[in-house]
């Protein structure tokens, strides 16, 4: 099994433009709360608070992302969250330079708000997912960031593609949907269909 990279290794291996972005996000996270832990999950760096995922970041070929798991419950007083098709699997859109992120003071205030929501035990409100099974833009965007996953997905049968789209769309809120998309990206890059765990051809391979 391939060894997971450390946070340092992940950032070092990221595209040149993404490295200062990821360093800045990491710095703000730990300045906001020094006890935050770091963990690579679904091949992406995650920041853990009291055993729960607080936020994740990622570096792709042409952009970086930052997302809070509780973003749907956050106030966003500065209006910096990006919604819709161009969100790029995060809450700040497709970040290509540090100038596209809020300054340190603002970002730290957002991180601390997310921490307070976790402390208060706030739950993510349910929402209706109106996306078509065949048109999950977040999943499509994630696939474009991984050449091997995109190639494998292209070679999947129509039913196998639909299973991944449906699985992503079945998540009723943004945070679990993002988690599923990140997990899907890992499995697809390994050539695994959505239900590979139940297929005889895959048993014993992991």
N, C-alpha and C positions, 0 to 999 in steps of 0.2 A: 504494500500500500504506500502511495506517495506521501512523503512527510509534508505536513503543513508548514508553510513558511512562518517565520516570526513576523511581528509588525515591522521591525526594521527591514527584514528581507523583502517584505511585500512592497514597502515604500521604495526601496532601492531598485526593485525590478519594475516599478511603474514607469510610464512614459515620462520623459524629462519635464514636460509642462505640468504634469500632475504631482510631482514630488513636493514642491513647495506648498501646494494646496493641502496635501495629505499631512505634511508636517505641521502646518498651521492649525488644521482641525484637531490634530492630536494634542498640540500644545494647549489649545483652548479647553479641550475636554479635561485635561488634568489640572489646569489652573482653576477651572470651575469647581472641581471636586477631586482632590488628590487620591482618593481611595478607589476611583474607577479602575476596573480591571480591563485588560485587553484580551481578546480571544478571536481567533480566526474561525469563523463559521460560514459554511457554504462558500468557502474560498474567498471571503471578504472579511476585512477587519471590523470587529464589533466592540463596542464599549459596554461593559457590564456593570450594572449598579445593583448591589444587594441580590445577586443571582439572576437578575432580569436584564434583558437587552435594553439599553437606553438609546443607543444610536448605532448606525453603521456608516462606513464610508467605503468608497471604491474608486479605483482608477481604471479607466477604459482606454481604448486606442485614441479617442479624440476628446474625451471629457472625463471629469471626475464627478462623484456624487456624494452627498451627505444627507442622511435621512434619520428622523426621530421616530421611534415606534409609536409614540403618543402624539404625533403631530396633529392628528385630527381633533385632539382635545386642547391643543395649545392656542393661545390667543393671537399670536403673530401681530403684535402691536406695530411693528415696523413695516408690515406688508411685504416681507421678503420671501415668503413661501411661494413656490411656483406650482400651479395646478394645471391639469389637463395633459395634452399629448406630449408637451415638451419638458415634463418634470424629470425624466431620465432616471427613474427608480429612486429618487430622493426627494427632498423638500425644497432644494435650492436650484432646481433645474440642472441643465448640463453645464457644469462649471469648467471653464477653460483657462481661467486665470484667477489670481487672488482677488483682483478688483471686483469680481462677480460675487464674492461673499461679503456679508456684513463685516464691519470692523470687529476687533477682538471684544470690546466691551459689549456690543450688541449680541454677538454670538454666545458669549459666556452667559449673558442674561437668559438666552433661550435654553441653554443647557441646564441652567439652574431651575428654570421653570419646569422642564421635563422631569428633573429629579424630584421636585415638589409634588408633581402629579403622581409619580410612583410612590412617594411617601404617603400620600393621601389615599392610595389604593384606588385611584380613578380608573374606571374601565372604559375601553374604547366603545363609543356608541355604535350600534349596528347601522348599516347603511345598505341601500339596495344597489347591487352591481348591475348596471344596464348594458355592459359590454357584450358584444356578440361572441359566441364561442370561437368563431373563425376570425375575430378581429381584436385580439388582445394586444394592444399597442405596447404595453409595458414588457410583455414577453418577447415580442418581436424586437423591441429595442435592445433587450438583454442579449438576444441571440446575435445581433449585429456586432456586439462587443467581443464575441468569442468566435473566431474563425472555425475552429473544430466543431463547436456546438452548432453553428449555423449549417455547416456541411452535413453533419449527422442528421439534423432536423429536416433538411431538404430531402434526404434519402428515406425518411420515415414514410410509412403509408399514411393516407389521409386519415384513417381512424386513429393512428398513433399520434398524429399532430393534434387532432381534435381532443384527445384525452388530456394532453398537456394544457391546451387552451381552456378546456372546461374546468380542470383542476384549479388553475389560476383564478378563473372567474367565480368559482364557487366560494372563494373567500369573501366574506361579507364586508370586510373593512380593509383599509389600506395596508396596515402593518402585516397581518397574516398573508395578504396577497403578495407583498414584497418578499416575505420569507419563502413562500412557495416558488416564486419566480427564481430566487437565488438558488434554491434547492434544485429546481428544474434545470437550471443552467449547468449545474455540476453533473447531474445525471445524463443530460443530453450530450455534454462534451465527452462522456464516457461511452456514448452509444446506447444508453439504456432507455427503453420505452418507459412510459409513466408507470406501468404495473409490472416492472421487471422482477420485483421481489416474488411474484406469484407465478413466474414463467419458468418451466423446467429448464429451458436453455440457459437461464442465468443462475440457477441454484448451484451453490458450491463455488461460485466464482469470486465471492467476497468473504 
